[in-house]
Every structure is written in C-alpha cells, then in structure tokens.
Amino acid sequence: MGRMKRGEFYEEDESIEDITAAFAGGDKFLTEAAAEPQRGWTASIRLPGRASPGDTYLAPVACVHRS
Amino acid sequence: MILCDAAVADPTGKVNMLGAGWSLTTSPTAPHAVAILIKVPWDRTNQQIPLILELVDSDGRQVALQTSDGEQKIGGAAGIEVGRPAGVVAGTPIDASFVLNVPSLPLTSGRYEWRVSLGDDSFVASFGVRGKP
C-alpha cells in the first residue's frame, strides 16, 4: 500500500465504489509489476467428495485455552 | 512438461516447483502437479491458444473416476494468451507456463500419460503406477 498516493490511483471526484470496482476488475493495480500481462496460470482439479490441493479442513478436535 | 510433487505458476511465466521429475508412483497417488513450460512463438502472441490436458491410460483412454457428483474425467482445459512485452526484440519467444494441481487419484497399477494439446502440437509425460508387492 506504500505506493498508493492521492491522485495517482484515483481521481478527486472518483467514488469509492468506482475505485474498488476498478481494482476488482483489473483496471487498476497497486504496483507496476502487477500491471504486466499475466504469463503463468495455475489451475486445480476438483474431485467432489475428495480432498484437493489447497483444501483446508477444520481440525476434528476442539482446542480449549486454559489460563 | 514436468511431473512434480507441487508447483505454482508465477505470473511472469516462471514455475516454482518442488519434487520435480518423478515418473514412478504408488496408488493412490500423492497429490501432484503437472507443470508445462511454454515458449510462445512471436507470431502466436496476442492470440488465444487452446490448451487441453488429459490423463490417459496405456490404451489411450482418458481416465475417469467416480465422484460424489458422478463420473469425472481427469484433465483440464485453458486458453492461454500472451502479449509482446515492451522492449523485447522482435522474434523473441515469450515465456509462459501452465500448472495443473492434481489431487490424490486411486489409479490401478500400469502406465499412464499426461497428454497436453497446445494449439497444433501435443506433448506427453508418462509415468508408472506400481502394484502392491
């Protein structure tokens, strides 16, 4: 966030909604590097009912803090 | 195309890999990744290149597994498109990459291939699944 400056990433009269939508849609970037066209893609196979890479699950036990 | 234990494609076209280069595994397979390193020819930049990745058995049939949502064929598809970075000499191939993360698969012992069709070209990475001793 250190690169974000007033006037550099949004106009004085630009609404918050327009700014956030522009970031979400990829029209605005926080860094110059992020503005480079993407050349690498990662995808995952999802098999319903099976664990897939990146899936996380709650531990089957409850952790209780005791002071 | 490289089989590895885990991989993530970097947005710049590089691939971060762990445990790369295996060709023999057991069943059920460990979660793994298929990494594809691509050099896009200059004349194929700025256009969508279809990429189809399939897991096929020794008979060339695409592997299908039963899931809670029914039978699912193992593979993936994407369209990749790279531009011409500013300042690059005309004619330079452009780095691109695609990684498919694959969950644990209950494969029977035998030979398998990850087969990728990339535009008009196709490439394979084969591996074996050991039976129980």
Backbone of each chain as ProteinMPNN parsed JSONL, in Angstrom:
{"seq_chain_A": "MGRMKRGEFYEEDESIEDITAAFAGGDKFLTEAAAEPQRGWTASIRLPGRASPGDTYLAPVACVHRS", "coords_chain_A": {"N_chain_A": [[0.826, -1.217, 0.0], [2.169, 1.066, 0.163], [2.749, 2.442, -2.157], [0.505, 3.713, -2.946], [-0.883, 6.723, -3.751], [-2.554, 9.799, -3.297], [-4.429, 10.817, -6.026], [-2.799, 9.455, -7.774], [-3.763, 6.907, -8.139], [-6.418, 7.294, -8.154], [-9.033, 9.574, -9.01], [-9.891, 12.916, -7.933], [-12.661, 13.261, -7.841], [-13.615, 10.706, -7.998], [-15.666, 7.996, -7.169], [-15.791, 5.883, -4.217], [-16.902, 3.412, -4.778], [-16.468, 3.154, -7.525], [-13.695, 3.089, -7.597], [-13.02, 0.769, -6.112], [-14.289, -1.116, -7.71], [-12.803, -0.876, -10.02], [-10.308, -1.811, -9.199], [-11.043, -4.433, -8.553], [-11.812, -5.349, -11.027], [-9.48, -5.376, -12.412], [-8.589, -3.129, -13.709], [-7.16, -1.246, -12.36], [-4.067, -1.142, -10.612], [-1.933, -1.926, -7.816], [0.805, -1.978, -7.951], [3.45, -1.516, -10.366], [4.468, -3.872, -11.372], [2.393, -5.663, -11.113], [0.795, -4.81, -13.114], [1.769, -5.859, -15.408], [1.173, -8.001, -18.195], [-0.311, -11.185, -17.62], [1.515, -14.236, -17.591], [1.616, -16.725, -16.581], [-0.221, -19.476, -15.349], [-2.189, -21.12, -12.894], [-4.007, -23.978, -12.184], [-6.459, -26.165, -10.702], [-7.515, -29.526, -10.264], [-10.66, -30.412, -9.25], [-12.153, -32.794, -7.374], [-15.214, -33.836, -6.541], [-16.089, -34.748, -3.257], [-13.613, -35.626, -2.614], [-10.398, -34.84, -1.214], [-8.587, -31.98, -2.269], [-5.612, -30.356, -3.579], [-4.705, -27.608, -1.598], [-7.086, -27.464, -0.282], [-8.598, -26.879, 2.845], [-9.311, -27.993, 6.117], [-11.326, -28.087, 9.064], [-9.879, -28.856, 12.173], [-10.452, -32.032, 13.685], [-10.818, -31.885, 16.386], [-11.527, -30.043, 19.341], [-9.95, -27.113, 20.454], [-9.1, -25.937, 23.554], [-8.517, -23.14, 25.442], [-6.718, -22.736, 28.376], [-6.149, -20.876, 31.186]], "CA_chain_A": [[0.0, 0.0, 0.0], [3.036, 2.23, 0.256], [2.812, 3.175, -3.412], [-0.754, 4.388, -3.254], [-0.866, 8.144, -3.448], [-3.754, 10.508, -3.733], [-4.298, 11.35, -7.381], [-2.071, 8.558, -8.657], [-4.582, 5.746, -8.424], [-7.828, 7.654, -8.292], [-9.274, 10.997, -9.228], [-10.5, 13.614, -6.803], [-14.121, 13.095, -7.822], [-13.963, 9.311, -8.265], [-16.328, 7.42, -5.985], [-15.175, 4.695, -3.632], [-17.422, 2.242, -5.482], [-15.787, 3.051, -8.825], [-12.295, 2.722, -7.354], [-12.947, -0.644, -5.731], [-14.68, -1.915, -8.875], [-11.678, -0.858, -10.967], [-9.291, -2.742, -8.691], [-11.566, -5.792, -8.668], [-11.877, -5.724, -12.435], [-8.149, -5.425, -13.0], [-8.267, -1.894, -14.434], [-6.201, -0.507, -11.538], [-3.113, -2.014, -9.925], [-1.183, -1.244, -6.768], [2.205, -1.891, -8.332], [3.674, -1.604, -11.799], [4.694, -5.27, -11.725], [1.107, -6.327, -11.242], [0.154, -4.361, -14.329], [2.301, -6.62, -16.53], [0.255, -9.072, -18.602], [-0.034, -12.468, -16.976], [2.049, -15.257, -18.491], [1.631, -18.004, -15.884], [-1.531, -19.787, -14.809], [-2.264, -22.312, -12.068], [-5.368, -24.487, -12.042], [-6.539, -27.374, -9.881], [-8.622, -30.449, -10.493], [-11.502, -30.597, -8.061], [-12.959, -34.002, -7.422], [-16.196, -33.772, -5.45], [-16.024, -35.843, -2.299], [-12.212, -35.956, -2.327], [-9.586, -33.681, -0.855], [-7.79, -31.455, -3.368], [-4.549, -29.475, -3.1], [-5.16, -26.294, -1.185], [-8.261, -27.554, 0.579], [-8.311, -26.879, 4.274], [-10.409, -28.54, 6.891], [-11.247, -27.831, 10.496], [-9.358, -29.988, 12.934], [-11.567, -32.779, 14.254], [-10.84, -31.75, 17.843], [-11.687, -28.666, 19.8], [-8.843, -26.635, 21.274], [-9.609, -25.108, 24.647], [-7.442, -22.405, 26.109], [-6.871, -22.677, 29.835], [-5.143, -19.982, 31.77]], "C_chain_A": [[0.853, 1.256, 0.0], [3.077, 3.056, -1.009], [1.553, 3.962, -3.695], [-0.696, 5.841, -2.806], [-2.144, 8.768, -3.966], [-3.508, 11.084, -5.128], [-3.568, 10.418, -8.327], [-2.937, 7.368, -9.071], [-6.066, 6.079, -8.503], [-7.941, 9.165, -8.421], [-9.97, 11.6, -8.017], [-11.997, 13.328, -6.698], [-14.557, 11.664, -8.089], [-14.55, 8.687, -7.004], [-15.583, 6.181, -5.505], [-15.61, 3.444, -4.394], [-16.701, 2.048, -6.819], [-14.337, 2.601, -8.642], [-12.182, 1.238, -7.024], [-13.322, -1.544, -6.9], [-13.536, -1.979, -9.884], [-10.568, -1.8, -10.513], [-9.763, -4.184, -8.864], [-11.576, -6.263, -10.107], [-10.539, -5.747, -13.125], [-7.782, -4.184, -13.798], [-7.291, -1.012, -13.668], [-5.309, -1.509, -10.822], [-2.361, -1.216, -8.868], [0.277, -1.078, -7.149], [2.337, -1.979, -9.842], [3.838, -3.054, -12.236], [3.371, -5.988, -11.955], [0.4, -5.938, -12.533], [0.681, -5.089, -15.559], [1.301, -7.71, -16.928], [0.666, -10.396, -17.99], [0.483, -13.473, -18.003], [2.134, -16.618, -17.805], [0.285, -18.246, -15.223], [-1.474, -21.077, -14.002], [-3.727, -22.718, -11.93], [-5.324, -25.751, -11.208], [-7.715, -28.223, -10.316], [-9.378, -30.598, -9.183], [-12.338, -31.85, -8.248], [-13.935, -33.973, -6.256], [-16.097, -34.992, -4.545], [-14.612, -36.264, -1.962], [-11.469, -34.678, -1.973], [-8.754, -33.26, -2.067], [-6.703, -30.558, -2.808], [-5.112, -28.105, -2.746], [-6.401, -26.322, -0.322], [-7.828, -27.526, 2.043], [-9.549, -27.353, 5.024], [-10.224, -28.169, 8.362], [-10.685, -29.072, 11.181], [-10.519, -30.709, 13.605], [-11.598, -32.742, 15.784], [-10.995, -30.273, 18.191], [-10.502, -28.277, 20.672], [-9.392, -25.68, 22.322], [-8.431, -24.437, 25.325], [-7.713, -22.347, 27.609], [-5.763, -21.813, 30.402], [-4.704, -20.501, 33.136]], "O_chain_A": [[0.343, 2.368, -0.143], [3.401, 4.243, -0.963], [1.536, 4.798, -4.598], [-0.487, 6.138, -1.63], [-2.729, 8.313, -4.949], [-2.502, 11.753, -5.369], [-3.688, 10.553, -9.544], [-2.855, 6.887, -10.201], [-6.876, 5.233, -8.881], [-7.064, 9.919, -7.998], [-10.555, 10.895, -7.193], [-12.532, 13.173, -5.6], [-15.728, 11.416, -8.374], [-14.001, 8.832, -5.912], [-14.859, 5.526, -6.255], [-14.813, 2.537, -4.631], [-16.366, 0.925, -7.198], [-13.817, 1.822, -9.441], [-11.347, 0.533, -7.59], [-12.742, -2.617, -7.069], [-13.323, -3.007, -10.527], [-9.96, -2.498, -11.325], [-8.99, -5.052, -9.27], [-11.371, -7.446, -10.379], [-10.456, -6.097, -14.302], [-6.767, -4.181, -14.495], [-6.663, -0.129, -14.251], [-5.752, -2.602, -10.469], [-2.173, -0.006, -8.995], [0.924, -0.126, -6.71], [1.432, -2.464, -10.52], [3.408, -3.433, -13.325], [3.24, -6.808, -12.864], [-0.491, -6.65, -12.996], [0.111, -4.959, -16.642], [0.646, -8.282, -16.057], [1.855, -10.689, -17.858], [-0.023, -13.561, -19.121], [2.666, -17.566, -18.383], [-0.287, -17.344, -14.611], [-0.785, -22.022, -14.387], [-4.579, -21.894, -11.598], [-4.259, -26.343, -11.029], [-8.77, -27.711, -10.688], [-8.789, -30.878, -8.139], [-13.137, -31.942, -9.179], [-13.522, -34.074, -5.101], [-16.03, -36.127, -5.017], [-14.407, -37.148, -1.131], [-11.856, -33.581, -2.377], [-8.269, -34.115, -2.809], [-6.833, -30.048, -1.696], [-5.893, -27.523, -3.499], [-6.743, -25.32, 0.306], [-6.8, -28.096, 2.408], [-10.681, -27.128, 4.598], [-9.104, -27.965, 8.831], [-10.993, -30.2, 10.796], [-11.471, -30.067, 14.049], [-12.341, -33.504, 16.402], [-10.632, -29.389, 17.416], [-10.098, -29.048, 21.543], [-10.079, -24.715, 21.987], [-7.471, -25.092, 25.728], [-8.796, -21.959, 28.046], [-4.584, -22.018, 30.114], [-3.862, -19.886, 33.788]]}, "seq_chain_B": "MILCDAAVADPTGKVNMLGAGWSLTTSPTAPHAVAILIKVPWDRTNQQIPLILELVDSDGRQVALQTSDGEQKIGGAAGIEVGRPAGVVAGTPIDASFVLNVPSLPLTSGRYEWRVSLGDDSFVASFGVRGKP", "coords_chain_B": {"N_chain_B": [[7.119, -30.514, -20.441], [6.618, -31.336, -17.085], [6.477, -33.584, -14.389], [5.678, -33.093, -11.035], [5.936, -32.834, -7.417], [4.681, -30.636, -6.306], [3.604, -27.474, -7.525], [3.599, -24.074, -8.606], [2.525, -21.661, -10.818], [4.223, -18.791, -11.77], [3.21, -15.418, -12.17], [4.811, -14.193, -14.079], [5.503, -16.097, -15.861], [7.328, -17.959, -15.075], [7.937, -21.058, -13.233], [7.422, -22.28, -10.022], [8.68, -25.049, -8.562], [8.445, -28.15, -6.718], [10.003, -31.166, -5.869], [10.424, -32.171, -8.525], [10.302, -34.095, -11.576], [9.667, -36.811, -11.275], [8.702, -40.204, -12.195], [7.519, -42.471, -11.422], [5.17, -43.912, -9.291], [2.976, -44.653, -6.514], [-0.199, -46.184, -5.705], [-3.011, -45.094, -3.827], [-2.217, -42.215, -5.751], [0.045, -39.643, -4.7], [-0.957, -36.254, -3.991], [-0.21, -34.202, -6.724], [1.501, -32.276, -9.296], [1.256, -31.021, -12.601], [3.463, -29.511, -14.605], [3.804, -27.164, -17.144], [5.968, -25.809, -19.35], [6.188, -23.187, -21.519], [7.158, -21.865, -24.629], [6.128, -19.317, -26.306], [5.778, -18.751, -29.687], [6.76, -15.808, -31.497], [4.959, -15.08, -33.5], [2.637, -16.148, -32.567], [1.773, -14.707, -30.488], [-0.487, -12.579, -28.652], [-2.825, -13.895, -29.257], [-5.368, -16.259, -28.615], [-4.486, -19.399, -27.391], [-5.522, -22.632, -27.413], [-5.418, -24.939, -24.722], [-5.296, -28.21, -23.772], [-5.407, -30.64, -21.343], [-4.962, -33.957, -20.503], [-5.387, -36.959, -18.625], [-4.368, -40.068, -19.557], [-4.772, -43.625, -20.001], [-2.834, -46.686, -20.557], [-4.004, -47.57, -22.843], [-4.695, -45.357, -24.15], [-7.037, -44.196, -23.414], [-9.005, -41.687, -21.822], [-8.655, -41.19, -18.387], [-11.166, -41.823, -16.029], [-12.941, -41.119, -13.078], [-15.05, -42.179, -10.389], [-17.019, -39.94, -8.63], [-18.624, -38.118, -5.952], [-20.349, -36.618, -7.397], [-20.839, -38.047, -9.63], [-19.373, -39.608, -12.598], [-16.154, -38.417, -13.369], [-13.98, -37.088, -15.716], [-10.444, -37.052, -15.842], [-8.587, -34.25, -16.135], [-7.859, -31.106, -17.723], [-8.594, -27.833, -19.031], [-7.671, -24.913, -20.799], [-7.253, -21.562, -21.954], [-4.587, -19.925, -23.282], [-2.97, -16.797, -23.502], [-0.56, -14.624, -24.543], [1.116, -11.485, -24.47], [3.184, -9.086, -26.258], [5.91, -8.067, -24.662], [6.973, -4.747, -23.891], [9.892, -3.452, -25.397], [11.098, -5.836, -26.03], [13.042, -7.73, -28.321], [11.987, -8.128, -31.656], [10.642, -11.236, -32.671], [11.448, -12.767, -30.577], [10.86, -15.629, -28.584], [8.192, -15.936, -26.233], [8.052, -16.425, -22.785], [5.845, -18.612, -21.102], [3.599, -20.266, -18.864], [1.868, -23.124, -17.524], [0.19, -24.644, -14.904], [-1.159, -27.553, -13.526], [-2.747, -28.594, -10.735], [-3.127, -31.649, -9.118], [-5.269, -33.802, -7.417], [-5.025, -36.551, -5.024], [-5.152, -39.686, -6.615], [-6.941, -42.68, -7.151], [-5.496, -44.874, -8.796], [-5.237, -47.778, -10.859], [-2.573, -50.215, -11.07], [-0.054, -49.699, -13.559], [0.735, -48.132, -16.757], [0.663, -44.671, -17.407], [-0.211, -41.553, -18.992], [0.254, -38.084, -18.983], [-1.191, -35.972, -21.152], [-0.817, -33.309, -23.262], [-2.429, -31.004, -25.32], [-1.542, -28.4, -27.261], [-2.429, -25.827, -28.974], [-1.585, -26.646, -32.188], [0.168, -28.595, -31.521], [1.271, -31.472, -29.585], [2.174, -32.943, -26.487], [3.702, -35.283, -24.214], [3.895, -36.647, -20.903], [4.938, -39.384, -19.334], [4.151, -41.841, -16.822], [4.535, -44.383, -14.294], [2.465, -46.543, -12.343], [2.959, -48.295, -9.511], [2.237, -51.675, -8.633], [0.933, -53.49, -5.762], [3.472, -55.005, -3.796]], "CA_chain_B": [[6.127, -30.866, -19.42], [7.334, -31.959, -15.971], [5.659, -34.014, -13.258], [6.331, -32.717, -9.777], [5.105, -33.014, -6.233], [3.876, -29.429, -6.141], [4.071, -26.398, -8.392], [2.763, -22.884, -8.764], [2.991, -20.823, -11.921], [4.447, -17.4, -11.44], [2.558, -14.591, -13.203], [5.746, -13.776, -15.117], [5.751, -17.21, -16.773], [8.189, -18.95, -14.44], [7.21, -22.033, -12.412], [8.072, -22.713, -8.785], [8.399, -26.478, -8.461], [9.027, -28.973, -5.66], [9.99, -32.595, -6.183], [10.152, -32.293, -9.954], [10.994, -35.083, -12.375], [9.376, -38.208, -10.964], [7.978, -40.923, -13.238], [7.003, -43.71, -10.843], [4.469, -43.591, -8.061], [2.13, -45.723, -5.99], [-1.618, -45.84, -5.688], [-3.422, -43.871, -4.504], [-1.103, -41.293, -5.992], [0.087, -38.455, -3.848], [-1.292, -35.036, -4.744], [0.945, -33.787, -7.51], [1.241, -31.176, -10.224], [1.798, -31.117, -13.951], [3.945, -28.169, -14.973], [4.055, -27.036, -18.581], [6.739, -24.6, -19.672], [5.838, -22.892, -22.911], [7.789, -20.747, -25.334], [5.156, -18.92, -27.324], [6.443, -18.087, -30.819], [6.407, -14.391, -31.661], [3.784, -14.92, -34.355], [1.439, -16.666, -31.894], [1.422, -13.825, -29.374], [-1.73, -11.805, -28.789], [-3.948, -14.702, -29.719], [-5.725, -17.332, -27.681], [-4.013, -20.729, -27.772], [-6.211, -23.608, -26.564], [-4.577, -25.925, -24.043], [-6.104, -29.303, -23.215], [-4.549, -31.568, -20.611], [-5.737, -35.148, -20.173], [-4.689, -38.135, -18.108], [-4.834, -41.23, -20.32], [-4.151, -44.883, -19.592], [-1.942, -47.264, -21.558], [-4.761, -47.774, -24.079], [-5.003, -44.054, -24.726], [-8.36, -43.714, -22.981], [-8.918, -40.729, -20.733], [-9.005, -41.768, -17.087], [-12.37, -41.269, -15.407], [-13.137, -41.619, -11.717], [-16.355, -41.938, -9.792], [-17.03, -38.997, -7.522], [-19.964, -37.975, -5.384], [-21.188, -35.978, -8.42], [-20.835, -38.885, -10.828], [-18.072, -39.865, -13.211], [-15.437, -37.207, -13.798], [-12.75, -37.341, -16.453], [-9.325, -36.342, -15.236], [-7.91, -33.375, -17.086], [-8.149, -29.692, -17.585], [-8.511, -27.076, -20.277], [-7.478, -23.484, -20.59], [-6.82, -20.815, -23.131], [-3.527, -19.035, -22.852], [-2.674, -15.724, -24.441], [0.499, -13.748, -24.047], [1.369, -10.314, -25.304], [4.578, -8.79, -26.575], [6.367, -7.057, -23.701], [7.672, -3.6, -24.475], [11.343, -3.513, -25.356], [11.614, -7.145, -26.434], [13.419, -7.78, -29.73], [11.009, -8.854, -32.479], [11.008, -12.615, -32.951], [11.794, -13.471, -29.332], [9.79, -16.44, -27.981], [7.747, -15.38, -24.948], [7.839, -17.448, -21.755], [4.532, -18.753, -20.479], [3.544, -21.539, -18.135], [0.576, -23.566, -17.017], [0.338, -25.698, -13.885], [-2.4, -28.179, -13.085], [-2.618, -29.336, -9.484], [-3.932, -32.864, -9.221], [-5.429, -34.443, -6.101], [-4.71, -37.978, -4.942], [-6.0, -40.459, -7.525], [-6.877, -44.134, -6.925], [-5.233, -45.481, -10.099], [-4.755, -49.157, -10.852], [-1.176, -50.251, -11.499], [0.111, -49.663, -15.013], [1.377, -46.949, -17.316], [-0.249, -43.557, -17.686], [0.388, -40.38, -19.628], [-0.38, -36.768, -19.028], [-1.088, -35.579, -22.55], [-1.259, -31.925, -23.438], [-2.562, -30.472, -26.673], [-1.306, -26.965, -27.18], [-2.56, -25.402, -30.364], [-1.469, -27.772, -33.121], [1.186, -29.513, -31.019], [0.921, -32.244, -28.4], [3.325, -33.423, -25.727], [3.284, -36.225, -23.179], [4.784, -37.007, -19.794], [4.391, -40.663, -18.899], [4.577, -42.311, -15.511], [4.035, -45.691, -13.943], [1.902, -46.743, -11.008], [3.384, -49.612, -9.035], [1.276, -52.502, -7.934], [1.376, -53.882, -4.425], [4.476, -56.069, -3.885]], "C_chain_B": [[6.84, -31.675, -18.345], [6.323, -32.356, -14.889], [6.391, -33.665, -11.974], [5.359, -32.895, -8.611], [4.177, -31.825, -6.014], [4.453, -28.348, -7.043], [3.068, -25.258, -8.395], [3.362, -22.068, -9.9], [3.105, -19.388, -11.445], [3.784, -16.539, -12.53], [3.503, -14.153, -14.318], [6.069, -14.909, -16.091], [6.694, -18.25, -16.206], [7.325, -19.926, -13.642], [8.037, -22.351, -11.182], [7.668, -24.156, -8.546], [9.074, -27.103, -7.243], [8.946, -30.424, -6.103], [9.724, -32.871, -7.642], [10.905, -33.466, -10.567], [10.682, -36.535, -12.06], [8.623, -38.864, -12.127], [7.437, -42.259, -12.729], [6.36, -43.379, -9.513], [3.654, -44.798, -7.609], [0.678, -45.27, -6.012], [-2.187, -46.02, -4.281], [-2.238, -42.91, -4.664], [-1.126, -40.172, -4.961], [-0.42, -37.27, -4.661], [-0.046, -34.565, -5.492], [0.557, -32.664, -8.467], [1.885, -31.479, -11.562], [2.176, -29.702, -14.376], [4.291, -28.153, -16.464], [4.755, -25.705, -18.833], [6.614, -24.354, -21.173], [6.676, -21.73, -23.426], [6.85, -20.371, -26.479], [5.885, -18.216, -28.466], [5.91, -16.661, -30.999], [5.116, -14.225, -32.469], [2.523, -15.513, -33.756], [1.073, -15.824, -30.68], [0.134, -13.082, -29.702], [-2.844, -12.597, -29.46], [-4.136, -15.869, -28.752], [-5.246, -18.682, -28.219], [-4.703, -21.736, -26.855], [-5.242, -24.635, -25.991], [-5.486, -26.962, -23.409], [-5.162, -30.323, -22.596], [-5.403, -32.746, -20.171], [-4.829, -36.212, -19.57], [-5.243, -39.345, -18.848], [-4.104, -42.476, -19.829], [-3.324, -45.46, -20.735], [-2.658, -47.566, -22.871], [-5.142, -46.447, -24.728], [-6.362, -43.511, -24.344], [-8.21, -42.752, -21.817], [-9.416, -41.36, -19.439], [-10.224, -41.049, -16.521], [-12.556, -41.91, -14.044], [-14.543, -41.303, -11.241], [-16.2, -40.955, -8.638], [-18.455, -38.907, -6.986], [-20.914, -37.282, -6.355], [-21.239, -36.795, -9.705], [-19.439, -39.041, -11.395], [-17.429, -38.562, -13.671], [-14.147, -37.599, -14.499], [-11.638, -36.466, -15.896], [-8.591, -35.544, -16.303], [-8.272, -31.935, -16.836], [-8.02, -29.003, -18.932], [-8.368, -25.607, -19.945], [-7.175, -22.838, -21.937], [-5.752, -19.848, -22.668], [-3.273, -17.989, -23.939], [-1.614, -14.833, -23.822], [0.703, -12.609, -25.034], [2.853, -10.161, -25.594], [5.062, -7.69, -25.626], [7.13, -5.937, -24.4], [9.177, -3.793, -24.357], [11.94, -4.831, -25.769], [11.893, -7.141, -27.934], [12.404, -8.618, -30.508], [11.511, -10.253, -32.8], [11.335, -13.423, -31.722], [10.624, -14.344, -28.858], [9.463, -15.903, -26.589], [7.468, -16.518, -23.974], [6.391, -17.421, -21.263], [4.517, -20.099, -19.762], [2.124, -21.839, -17.705], [0.826, -24.712, -16.047], [-1.037, -26.232, -13.535], [-2.115, -28.967, -11.819], [-3.616, -30.485, -9.482], [-4.067, -33.484, -7.829], [-5.003, -35.904, -6.157], [-5.702, -38.771, -5.805], [-5.848, -41.955, -7.248], [-6.695, -44.869, -8.254], [-4.816, -46.934, -9.92], [-3.325, -49.169, -11.385], [-1.106, -50.303, -13.02], [0.797, -48.386, -15.448], [0.308, -45.9, -17.645], [0.52, -42.428, -18.363], [-0.436, -39.147, -19.32], [-0.129, -36.256, -20.441], [-1.631, -34.157, -22.697], [-1.316, -31.597, -24.923], [-2.488, -28.963, -26.562], [-1.313, -26.419, -28.604], [-2.519, -26.624, -31.26], [-0.495, -28.834, -32.617], [0.648, -30.316, -29.844], [2.19, -32.819, -27.79], [2.812, -34.376, -24.655], [4.357, -36.304, -22.085], [4.198, -38.288, -19.22], [4.909, -41.014, -17.509], [3.955, -43.676, -15.251], [3.463, -45.698, -12.543], [2.231, -48.177, -10.602], [2.228, -50.365, -8.402], [1.787, -52.845, -6.549], [2.365, -55.039, -4.53], [3.922, -57.378, -3.326]], "O_chain_B": [[7.588, -32.601, -18.661], [5.441, -31.58, -14.524], [7.589, -33.915, -11.847], [4.155, -33.076, -8.789], [3.032, -31.986, -5.591], [5.658, -28.318, -7.293], [1.866, -25.452, -8.214], [4.568, -21.819, -9.929], [2.202, -18.85, -10.805], [3.807, -16.916, -13.702], [3.044, -13.778, -15.397], [6.824, -14.709, -17.042], [6.851, -19.321, -16.792], [6.145, -19.673, -13.4], [9.224, -22.658, -11.291], [6.492, -24.465, -8.353], [10.128, -26.651, -6.796], [7.931, -30.856, -6.651], [8.889, -33.713, -7.974], [12.01, -33.796, -10.136], [11.385, -37.421, -12.547], [7.993, -38.184, -12.937], [6.955, -43.079, -13.511], [6.933, -42.653, -8.7], [3.658, -45.84, -8.264], [0.377, -44.112, -6.304], [-1.871, -47.005, -3.613], [-1.372, -42.826, -3.794], [-2.175, -39.809, -4.428], [-0.324, -37.276, -5.888], [1.048, -34.542, -4.928], [-0.571, -32.171, -8.445], [2.934, -32.119, -11.632], [1.326, -28.82, -14.491], [4.99, -29.035, -16.962], [4.213, -24.632, -18.567], [6.907, -25.233, -21.984], [6.872, -20.734, -22.73], [6.803, -21.054, -27.502], [6.539, -17.197, -28.245], [4.756, -16.367, -30.687], [4.291, -13.36, -32.176], [1.449, -15.408, -34.349], [0.168, -16.18, -29.926], [-0.273, -12.973, -30.859], [-3.698, -12.032, -30.145], [-3.183, -16.382, -28.164], [-5.556, -19.059, -29.349], [-4.493, -21.704, -25.643], [-4.359, -25.133, -26.689], [-6.35, -26.626, -22.599], [-4.236, -30.807, -23.246], [-6.445, -32.564, -19.541], [-3.666, -36.349, -19.948], [-6.441, -39.624, -18.781], [-2.986, -42.405, -19.317], [-3.133, -44.807, -21.761], [-2.012, -47.793, -23.895], [-5.836, -46.427, -25.745], [-6.802, -42.492, -24.875], [-7.388, -42.969, -20.927], [-10.475, -41.988, -19.409], [-10.298, -39.821, -16.536], [-12.349, -43.113, -13.883], [-15.145, -40.302, -11.632], [-15.341, -41.131, -7.774], [-19.37, -39.545, -7.508], [-22.131, -37.337, -6.181], [-21.64, -36.285, -10.752], [-18.45, -38.661, -10.768], [-18.08, -37.716, -14.284], [-13.328, -38.34, -13.956], [-11.85, -35.31, -15.53], [-8.045, -36.105, -17.253], [-8.921, -31.603, -15.844], [-7.407, -29.535, -19.857], [-8.881, -25.127, -18.934], [-6.879, -23.517, -22.921], [-5.983, -19.044, -21.765], [-3.354, -18.276, -25.133], [-1.77, -14.351, -22.7], [0.498, -12.744, -26.24], [3.667, -11.004, -25.217], [4.677, -6.529, -25.764], [7.842, -6.167, -25.378], [9.671, -4.248, -23.326], [13.162, -4.954, -25.856], [11.1, -6.626, -28.723], [12.011, -9.696, -30.061], [12.675, -10.433, -33.159], [11.487, -14.642, -31.805], [9.504, -13.847, -28.742], [10.353, -15.468, -25.859], [6.74, -17.458, -24.294], [5.804, -16.362, -21.041], [5.345, -20.965, -20.041], [1.294, -20.944, -17.542], [1.584, -25.636, -16.343], [-1.966, -25.466, -13.278], [-1.321, -29.908, -11.837], [-4.792, -30.311, -9.803], [-3.064, -33.668, -7.139], [-4.661, -36.421, -7.221], [-6.913, -38.562, -5.738], [-4.725, -42.443, -7.123], [-7.656, -45.43, -8.78], [-4.132, -47.282, -8.958], [-2.91, -48.237, -12.074], [-1.976, -50.872, -13.68], [1.364, -47.654, -14.637], [-0.791, -46.221, -18.097], [1.748, -42.369, -18.305], [-1.665, -39.167, -19.388], [1.018, -36.124, -20.867], [-2.758, -33.859, -22.303], [-0.384, -31.874, -25.678], [-3.277, -28.335, -25.856], [-0.331, -26.537, -29.337], [-3.33, -27.537, -31.107], [-0.358, -29.881, -33.248], [-0.307, -29.905, -29.186], [3.149, -33.137, -28.492], [1.657, -34.302, -24.237], [5.541, -36.064, -22.319], [3.091, -38.281, -18.681], [5.964, -40.545, -17.083], [2.983, -44.071, -15.896], [3.913, -44.958, -11.668], [1.832, -49.137, -11.263], [1.368, -49.789, -7.735], [2.926, -52.536, -6.2], [2.119, -55.977, -5.289], [4.622, -58.39, -3.315]]}, "name": "protein", "num_of_chains": 2, "seq": "MGRMKRGEFYEEDESIEDITAAFAGGDKFLTEAAAEPQRGWTASIRLPGRASPGDTYLAPVACVHRSMILCDAAVADPTGKVNMLGAGWSLTTSPTAPHAVAILIKVPWDRTNQQIPLILELVDSDGRQVALQTSDGEQKIGGAAGIEVGRPAGVVAGTPIDASFVLNVPSLPLTSGRYEWRVSLGDDSFVASFGVRGKP"}
